[in-house]
Amino acid sequence: MKILLKSATIVDASSEHHLKKRDVLIEDGKISKIAATIASSAKVKEVILKNLHISQGWFDSSVSFGEPGFEERETVENGLKTAAYSGFTGVAVNANSFPVTDSKGHIKFLKSKAENKAVNLYPVGALTVGSKGVDLAELFDMKNEGAVAFYDYKNPITNANLLKIALQYSQNFDGLVQSFPFEKSVARNGMVNEEVNSTRLGLKGIPALAEELQIIRDLYILEYTGGKLHIPTISTKKSVELIRNAKKKGLDVSCSVSIFNLVLTDDVLEDFNTHYKVIPPLRTNADNKALLKGLMDGTIDGLTSDHNPIDVEHKKTEFEQAYFGSIGLEGCFGALNQLLGMEDTVKALTGLKATFGIGLNEIKEGNQAELTLFNPEDTKIFSEKDILSTSKNAALLGVKLKGNPYGIIANNQLALN
């Protein structure tokens, strides 16, 4: 396949063409030529889009699709299509399914569902059997089958010795262990951030302490064992400080923040809308500012949409009964770009590639074409018509978006929305 991108502004700080408008010719999945002007031909598919910008393909480190077991929420096929149209060339798919992805057979199944798709699916294996937190799963076998990390999705590792053993064992094969920062004995049955709004609304709170205690414990264990630890979706000011200090000490720790905890606060809970029931909970403006600073200074390695489709039966109900979770792929870029601006947004959406062992493809001649196509300037309010997922539980509804993903080029395929 031959694709010619016309008048594309290249956004890639590692490229000699950074912020320059160029024609880009792609042949058989590789960038064959970059020039001010490239003549077209009948055998080339020409792509001309308004205010076209291209960057290295975006990567989302925390995506749930439901399949197998919860296909009513989202199938892998529709999830990958949603990811492509949202600008992501790669997604790490959580073990948030039934059965849980805790063996090499389950990893193989996920990979087979993504064969011949434009988006690269990177399976995340469960850290423990059934994500029950008792026995370690088949980490080595799953790693050999293609798992990029090990994570009991949104389930904290309550047994400190289990985390110690996981970090020690995974060093034998360069495995990445994820630990969700959530101390259950403190959080108990809380639903929202424990603060003024939780008290005023009569909703049981999850204190910031629940997250921070777990992070302190995990960092102490990491300092003892060595290994690689990723702390997903931090949400508090103190969490940023703890990880910043750990990195200064030389610990191999990384972390992410979800788009929801950057652009929303618990002030939106006023009408008890279950779209806003997410975990970690929406915090305060002070937390958001600290998270933003942490993302900008590199303490937070990158951003995730934390895409988690929930069927209407378990979302359109009383707040106390509703499941945690929101879809996020569709509005992620626009919400972040409105907050950070184009270059920092691209950096945040590619920053976790190194953590998960995914190669960076500089935009230069001879390299594989793994590109995101987007317009950074269009503005709109995110509405239901913008939702591509099967489930409609979107916390970003009503948020102002700046920029519009057109789609991607990856795996020698062009996927345009």
C-alpha positions as CSV (number, residue, x, y, z in Angstrom):
1,M,0.0,0.0,0.0
2,K,1.2,3.5,-0.9
3,I,0.0,6.5,1.1
4,L,0.9,10.1,0.5
5,L,0.2,12.6,3.3
6,K,0.0,16.1,1.8
7,S,1.0,19.2,3.7
8,A,1.3,17.5,7.1
9,T,2.9,19.3,10.0
10,I,5.2,16.9,11.7
11,V,5.1,17.0,15.6
12,D,8.1,14.9,16.7
13,A,10.8,16.5,18.8
14,S,13.3,13.8,17.9
15,S,12.9,14.5,14.2
16,E,14.7,17.0,12.0
17,H,11.3,17.8,10.5
18,H,9.8,18.9,13.9
19,L,7.0,21.5,13.4
20,K,7.7,21.6,9.6
21,K,5.0,21.1,7.0
22,R,6.0,18.3,4.7
23,D,4.6,15.7,2.3
24,V,5.2,12.2,3.6
25,L,5.2,9.1,1.3
26,I,4.6,5.7,2.9
27,E,5.2,2.5,1.0
28,D,4.6,-1.0,2.4
29,G,4.3,0.3,5.9
30,K,7.6,2.3,5.8
31,I,8.3,6.0,5.4
32,S,10.1,6.2,2.1
33,K,10.3,9.9,1.6
34,I,9.8,13.2,3.4
35,A,10.0,16.4,1.4
36,A,8.4,19.8,0.9
37,T,6.5,18.5,-2.1
38,I,6.1,15.0,-3.4
39,A,4.3,14.3,-6.7
40,S,1.3,12.0,-6.5
41,S,0.4,9.2,-8.9
42,A,-2.5,6.9,-9.7
43,K,-1.0,4.1,-7.6
44,V,-0.9,6.3,-4.4
45,K,-3.7,6.9,-2.0
46,E,-3.5,10.7,-1.3
47,V,-4.5,11.9,2.1
48,I,-5.5,15.6,2.2
49,L,-7.0,16.8,5.5
50,K,-7.7,20.2,7.1
51,N,-4.8,21.4,9.2
52,L,-3.2,17.9,9.1
53,H,-0.6,17.2,11.8
54,I,1.1,13.9,12.4
55,S,3.1,12.5,15.4
56,Q,4.5,9.3,16.5
57,G,1.6,7.0,17.3
58,W,-0.1,7.5,20.7
59,F,-0.1,4.7,23.3
60,D,-2.7,4.1,26.1
61,S,-1.4,2.1,29.0
62,S,-4.7,1.2,30.6
63,V,-7.6,0.1,28.4
64,S,-10.4,-2.4,29.2
65,F,-12.6,-3.9,26.5
66,G,-14.6,-6.6,28.4
67,E,-14.0,-9.4,26.0
68,P,-14.0,-12.3,26.9
69,G,-17.0,-12.5,29.2
70,F,-18.3,-8.9,29.1
71,E,-18.8,-8.4,25.3
72,E,-21.9,-6.3,26.0
73,R,-19.6,-3.7,27.4
74,E,-17.1,-3.7,24.5
75,T,-15.7,-6.2,22.1
76,V,-12.0,-6.2,21.2
77,E,-12.9,-5.5,17.6
78,N,-15.0,-2.4,18.4
79,G,-12.5,-1.3,21.1
80,L,-9.6,-1.4,18.7
81,K,-11.7,0.6,16.1
82,T,-12.5,3.2,18.8
83,A,-8.8,3.4,19.7
84,A,-7.8,3.9,16.0
85,Y,-10.3,6.6,15.4
86,S,-9.2,8.3,18.7
87,G,-5.6,8.4,17.5
88,F,-4.0,5.5,19.4
89,T,-1.7,3.1,17.5
90,G,-1.2,1.0,20.6
91,V,-3.2,0.0,23.7
92,A,-2.3,-2.1,26.7
93,V,-5.4,-4.2,27.5
94,N,-6.1,-4.9,31.1
95,A,-7.0,-8.3,32.6
96,N,-10.5,-6.9,33.3
97,S,-12.4,-9.8,31.7
98,F,-14.0,-13.1,32.6
99,P,-12.1,-15.3,32.7
100,V,-9.3,-13.0,33.9
101,T,-6.2,-12.9,31.6
102,D,-3.9,-14.9,33.9
103,S,-2.3,-17.5,31.6
104,K,-0.4,-17.7,28.3
105,G,-3.6,-19.1,26.7
106,H,-5.5,-16.0,27.6
107,I,-2.7,-13.8,26.3
108,K,-2.7,-15.8,23.0
109,F,-6.5,-15.3,22.8
110,L,-6.2,-11.5,23.1
111,K,-3.5,-11.3,20.5
112,S,-5.5,-13.4,18.1
113,K,-8.4,-11.0,18.3
114,A,-6.1,-8.2,17.2
115,E,-4.6,-9.9,14.2
116,N,-4.6,-7.9,11.0
117,K,-5.8,-4.8,12.9
118,A,-4.2,-1.3,12.5
119,V,-3.9,-0.9,16.3
120,N,-1.3,-2.9,18.2
121,L,-2.8,-4.7,21.2
122,Y,-0.4,-5.2,24.1
123,P,-1.9,-7.7,26.6
124,V,-1.5,-7.0,30.3
125,G,-1.5,-10.3,32.3
126,A,-3.0,-10.5,35.8
127,L,-0.4,-10.5,38.5
128,T,-2.2,-13.1,40.5
129,V,-4.4,-16.1,39.6
130,G,-7.9,-14.8,38.9
131,S,-6.7,-11.3,40.2
132,K,-7.6,-12.6,43.6
133,G,-4.4,-11.5,45.2
134,V,-3.4,-15.0,46.6
135,D,-1.1,-16.8,44.2
136,L,1.2,-15.4,41.5
137,A,-0.1,-16.1,38.0
138,E,2.1,-17.6,35.2
139,L,4.2,-14.4,34.8
140,F,7.1,-15.9,32.9
141,D,4.9,-17.8,30.5
142,M,2.7,-14.8,29.9
143,K,5.7,-12.6,29.3
144,N,7.0,-15.0,26.7
145,E,3.6,-15.0,25.0
146,G,3.6,-11.2,24.8
147,A,2.4,-9.7,28.0
148,V,3.9,-6.2,28.6
149,A,3.1,-6.0,32.3
150,F,1.3,-7.7,35.2
151,Y,-1.6,-6.0,36.9
152,D,-4.7,-7.0,38.9
153,Y,-6.8,-4.3,37.4
154,K,-8.0,-1.9,40.1
155,N,-7.4,-4.6,42.8
156,P,-4.7,-3.6,45.3
157,I,-2.0,-6.0,46.4
158,T,-3.0,-6.3,50.0
159,N,-0.3,-8.9,50.8
160,A,3.0,-7.0,51.0
161,N,5.0,-10.2,50.8
162,L,3.3,-11.1,47.5
163,L,4.4,-7.8,46.0
164,K,7.9,-8.4,47.3
165,I,8.1,-11.9,45.7
166,A,6.6,-10.5,42.4
167,L,9.2,-7.8,42.2
168,Q,12.0,-10.2,42.9
169,Y,10.8,-12.9,40.6
170,S,10.0,-10.6,37.7
171,Q,13.6,-9.3,37.5
172,N,14.6,-12.6,36.0
173,F,12.8,-11.7,32.8
174,D,12.6,-7.9,32.9
175,G,8.9,-8.0,33.9
176,L,6.9,-4.9,34.8
177,V,4.8,-5.1,37.9
178,Q,1.9,-2.8,38.5
179,S,0.4,-2.1,41.9
180,F,-2.9,-0.2,42.2
181,P,-2.5,2.4,45.0
182,F,-5.5,1.7,47.1
183,E,-5.4,0.7,50.8
184,K,-8.7,-1.2,51.3
185,S,-8.7,-1.0,55.1
186,V,-8.7,2.8,54.8
187,A,-10.9,3.2,51.8
188,R,-13.4,0.6,52.9
189,N,-16.7,1.1,51.0
190,G,-16.1,4.7,50.0
191,M,-17.4,5.9,46.6
192,V,-16.0,9.5,46.1
193,N,-13.2,11.7,47.4
194,E,-13.4,12.2,51.1
195,E,-13.6,16.0,51.4
196,V,-16.2,18.8,51.7
197,N,-18.3,17.6,48.8
198,S,-18.6,14.0,50.1
199,T,-19.8,15.3,53.5
200,R,-22.2,17.8,51.9
201,L,-23.7,15.2,49.5
202,G,-23.8,12.4,52.1
203,L,-21.6,10.1,50.0
204,K,-19.1,7.8,51.7
205,G,-15.6,9.1,51.1
206,I,-12.3,7.6,50.0
207,P,-9.5,9.6,51.7
208,A,-6.3,10.5,49.9
209,L,-4.6,8.6,52.7
210,A,-5.8,5.3,51.2
211,E,-3.8,6.0,48.0
212,E,-0.7,7.5,49.7
213,L,-0.3,4.8,52.3
214,Q,-0.2,2.1,49.6
215,I,2.3,4.1,47.6
216,I,4.6,4.5,50.6
217,R,4.5,0.8,51.3
218,D,5.1,-0.2,47.7
219,L,8.1,2.2,47.4
220,Y,9.7,0.8,50.5
221,I,9.3,-2.7,49.1
222,L,10.7,-1.6,45.7
223,E,13.7,-0.1,47.5
224,Y,14.3,-3.4,49.2
225,T,13.8,-5.7,46.2
226,G,14.7,-3.8,43.1
227,G,12.8,-4.5,40.0
228,K,10.4,-2.3,38.0
229,L,7.2,-1.0,39.5
230,H,4.5,1.0,37.7
231,I,1.9,2.8,39.8
232,P,-1.2,3.4,37.6
233,T,-3.6,6.3,37.9
234,I,-2.3,8.3,40.8
235,S,-4.7,11.1,41.9
236,T,-3.4,13.1,44.9
237,K,-0.8,15.9,45.5
238,K,1.0,13.8,48.1
239,S,1.3,10.9,45.7
240,V,3.1,13.1,43.2
241,E,5.6,14.2,45.9
242,L,6.2,10.6,47.0
243,I,7.0,9.4,43.5
244,R,9.1,12.4,42.7
245,N,11.3,11.7,45.8
246,A,11.5,8.0,44.9
247,K,12.8,8.8,41.4
248,K,15.4,11.2,42.9
249,K,16.6,8.2,45.0
250,G,17.1,6.2,41.8
251,L,14.2,3.7,42.2
252,D,12.9,2.2,39.0
253,V,9.3,3.5,39.5
254,S,6.9,5.0,36.9
255,C,3.4,6.2,37.2
256,S,0.4,7.4,35.1
257,V,-2.5,9.7,35.6
258,S,-6.0,9.3,34.1
259,I,-7.5,12.0,31.9
260,F,-10.4,12.3,34.4
261,N,-8.2,13.2,37.4
262,L,-6.6,16.0,35.3
263,V,-9.7,17.7,33.9
264,L,-12.4,17.0,36.5
265,T,-12.8,17.6,40.2
266,D,-15.4,16.3,42.7
267,D,-17.4,19.5,42.2
268,V,-19.1,17.7,39.3
269,L,-20.8,15.3,41.7
270,E,-23.5,17.8,42.6
271,D,-26.2,15.9,40.6
272,F,-25.1,12.4,41.6
273,N,-24.4,11.5,37.9
274,T,-22.9,8.0,37.9
275,H,-20.7,8.9,34.9
276,Y,-18.4,10.5,37.5
277,K,-18.1,7.5,39.7
278,V,-14.6,6.5,38.8
279,I,-11.7,4.9,40.7
280,P,-9.5,6.6,41.8
281,P,-12.2,9.1,42.6
282,L,-12.2,12.7,41.3
283,R,-10.3,14.8,43.8
284,T,-9.8,18.5,44.4
285,N,-8.5,21.4,42.3
286,A,-5.3,21.4,44.4
287,D,-4.7,17.7,43.5
288,N,-5.4,18.4,39.8
289,K,-2.8,21.2,39.8
290,A,-0.2,19.0,41.4
291,L,-0.9,16.2,39.0
292,L,-0.6,18.6,36.1
293,K,2.8,19.9,37.4
294,G,4.0,16.3,37.9
295,L,3.1,15.5,34.3
296,M,4.9,18.5,33.0
297,D,8.1,17.9,35.0
298,G,8.3,14.2,34.2
299,T,7.4,12.9,37.6
300,I,4.3,11.4,36.0
301,D,5.5,9.4,33.0
302,G,2.4,9.7,30.9
303,L,-1.4,9.9,30.7
304,T,-4.0,7.2,30.2
305,S,-7.6,7.4,29.1
306,D,-8.3,4.6,31.7
307,H,-11.0,3.5,29.2
308,N,-13.4,1.2,31.1
309,P,-16.8,0.5,29.4
310,I,-19.6,-0.4,31.8
311,D,-23.0,-1.7,30.6
312,V,-26.0,0.5,31.2
313,E,-27.5,-1.9,33.7
314,H,-24.6,-1.3,36.1
315,K,-24.1,2.4,35.4
316,K,-27.6,3.8,35.0
317,T,-28.7,3.1,38.6
318,E,-28.4,4.6,42.1
319,F,-25.0,6.2,42.8
320,E,-24.2,3.7,45.6
321,Q,-25.0,0.7,43.4
322,A,-23.2,1.9,40.2
323,Y,-20.0,0.4,39.1
324,F,-16.8,2.4,39.0
325,G,-15.5,3.3,35.5
326,S,-15.8,5.5,32.4
327,I,-14.9,5.3,28.8
328,G,-12.2,7.7,27.9
329,L,-10.5,7.0,24.5
330,E,-12.7,9.2,22.4
331,G,-12.3,12.5,24.3
332,C,-8.8,11.9,25.7
333,F,-6.8,13.9,23.2
334,G,-9.1,16.9,22.9
335,A,-9.5,17.3,26.7
336,L,-5.8,17.0,27.3
337,N,-4.9,19.3,24.4
338,Q,-7.3,22.0,25.8
339,L,-5.3,21.8,29.0
340,L,-1.7,21.4,27.9
341,G,-1.3,22.4,24.2
342,M,-0.2,20.3,21.3
343,E,3.4,19.4,21.9
344,D,3.0,18.6,25.6
345,T,-0.1,16.6,24.8
346,V,1.7,14.4,22.3
347,K,4.5,13.9,24.8
348,A,2.0,12.8,27.5
349,L,0.3,10.4,25.1
350,T,3.6,8.8,24.0
351,G,5.5,9.0,27.4
352,L,4.6,5.5,28.7
353,K,5.9,3.6,25.6
354,A,9.4,3.2,27.1
355,T,7.9,2.1,30.5
356,F,6.0,-0.7,28.7
357,G,8.9,-1.7,26.4
358,I,7.3,-0.3,23.3
359,G,9.6,1.1,20.7
360,L,9.6,4.8,19.6
361,N,9.4,5.2,15.8
362,E,10.9,8.6,14.9
363,I,9.4,10.2,11.9
364,K,12.2,9.8,9.4
365,E,12.8,8.1,6.1
366,G,13.3,4.3,6.4
367,N,11.4,3.9,9.7
368,Q,8.2,2.0,10.1
369,A,5.1,4.3,9.8
370,E,3.3,4.3,13.1
371,L,1.6,7.6,13.0
372,T,-1.3,9.5,14.5
373,L,-3.1,12.0,12.3
374,F,-4.9,14.9,13.9
375,N,-6.0,18.5,13.8
376,P,-4.9,20.3,16.9
377,E,-7.2,23.4,16.5
378,D,-10.9,22.3,16.1
379,T,-13.0,22.9,19.2
380,K,-16.2,21.3,20.3
381,I,-18.1,20.1,23.4
382,F,-17.9,16.4,23.8
383,S,-21.4,14.9,23.4
384,E,-23.0,11.5,23.0
385,K,-22.7,11.6,19.2
386,D,-18.9,11.6,19.7
387,I,-19.0,8.3,21.5
388,L,-17.7,5.4,19.5
389,S,-17.7,2.8,22.2
390,T,-20.5,0.3,22.7
391,S,-21.0,1.5,26.3
392,K,-21.9,5.2,26.9
393,N,-20.6,5.8,30.4
394,A,-18.5,8.9,29.6
395,A,-17.3,11.2,32.4
396,L,-16.0,13.6,29.7
397,L,-19.5,14.5,28.4
398,G,-19.9,18.2,28.4
399,V,-16.1,18.9,28.5
400,K,-14.7,21.3,26.0
401,L,-12.3,19.6,23.6
402,K,-9.6,21.2,21.5
403,G,-8.4,19.2,18.6
404,N,-9.7,16.3,16.6
405,P,-8.0,12.9,15.9
406,Y,-8.4,11.9,12.3
407,G,-7.1,8.3,12.8
408,I,-3.9,6.4,12.4
409,I,-1.4,4.8,10.1
410,A,0.0,1.6,11.5
411,N,0.7,-2.0,10.5
412,N,0.5,-0.9,6.8
413,Q,-3.1,0.2,7.3
414,L,-4.8,3.6,7.1
415,A,-7.7,3.9,9.6
416,L,-9.5,7.2,9.3
417,N,-12.6,8.3,11.3
